[in-house]
Amino acid sequence: MEEALDNAILELKRVDHLFYVSLKYTRTVDVIRSVVQRIINALDFGLDSLLKHAKENKLIKEIPTNAGLKCELLKETYPENTELLDYVNFYLKLKRILRADYGKREEYRRHVTMISTLGKGEVVEVDIDLLKEYYEKTNNFVKLVRITLYGEQEEI
């Protein structure tokens, strides 16, 4: 439980570096994809931490390895926590964005954009500003996990 939370914090540090250093100098869609992948990893570690906490408190019997099953189990285990449910949906959306076919626009410029085409014609344009929102949202999720596990709010 603690190790998974520590791994989430480490992934956030990597996202921070990718966002503020690598993306600043390269401005490519590959870096955007890498940032999205690291955000997914941080969210995944946070979800694992919550599931391990639930298992230790005997709320669940075992933790599945499949991401979709983990999300369903979290929704069943913490149905009253709407904020957590929003983060689970956010995690699933990011996974869909990363798996989707994507295009590039304005590489090597300030407005570099990854254009992902999700199912049913839904198009998501991931640019630097949206990545910053994703990063902040993930940071808030890790804080929520820490509060859920330890009942304290400490700076990351």
Buried (B, 14 or more C-beta within 10 A) or exposed (E): BEEBBEBBBBBBEBBBEBBEEBBEEBBBBEBBBBBBBBBBBBBBBBBBBBBBBBBEEEEBEEBEEEBEEBBEBBBEBBEEBEEBBEBBEBBBEBBBBBEBEBEEEEBEEEEBBBBBBBEEEEEBEBBBEBBBEBBEBBBEBBBBBBEBBEEEEEEE
